[in-house]
Amino acid sequence: MADLSTFPITARWPVANPDIIQLFSYPTPNGVKVSIALEELGLPYEPHRIPLDDADVKSQAFLSLNPNNKIPAIIDPHGPDGQPIGLFESGAILIYLAEKTGKLLGHTATDRYKAIQWTMFQMGGVGPMFGQMGYFVKFAGAQIEDPRPRDRYVAEAARLLNVLEGALDGRDWIIGADFTIADIALAPWLDSLEFYGAKPLVGWANLRNVPAYVERFFDRPAAQQGRNIPPR
């Protein structure tokens, strides 16, 4: 049985089965990327719910696994060098899990790089821009009278959606016929527009490919299961 006691986070969030992947997360768009991937891959894992308040994500226990104080993070007791490995950053975790299993990266070397390319598109564009837009549309930023911050992020979110609208034309999934980690990275963030109440602002009703893509994604059993893990 693996010994995970060297990871201080396990003292605050105890591990029941140290021989399986430990997921430290919350069901945000970034968090459910990893739970959905684990469900798609059929990897056994143990979820730990990490509340997003400072007392938890800025605790020494959590910072010992992710010094950037963000969910999700994982510990894999069976790392690539025969030792447990801790990882943070959802995109990095997706790539790690895909390479660990040899799945969700398409069938060719070209597919692999295309999947990574679109995963990075989400990490560097869709996630940050949608998140900032959400702050100015739904949360405290909505109280700011100056419309320019909100308008900036709404315009950028709409632009990114149109990039995806074009890329998905004639495709079931973002790289083509194969479902990959890039789809797992993208779809939860596209779904966040409903939570933010931002669909009318970004022209969702004018899109055809993107809404169908999100619906197709959440029709998958693994997506239905993983989107609520850990439960709120």
Secondary structure, DSSP 4 states (H G I P E B T S, - for coil): ----TTSTHHHHS--S-TTSEEEEE-SSHHHHHHHHHHHHHT--EEEEE--SSHHHHTSHHHHTT-TT--S-EEEESS-TTSS-EEEESHHHHHHHHHHHHT-SS-SSHHHHHHHHHHHHHIIIIIHHHHHHHHHHHTSGGGG-S-SHHHHHHHHHHHHHHHHHHHHTTT-SBTTBSS--HHHHHHHHHHHHHHHHT-TTTTTGGG-SHHHHHHHHHHTSHHHHHHTTSS--
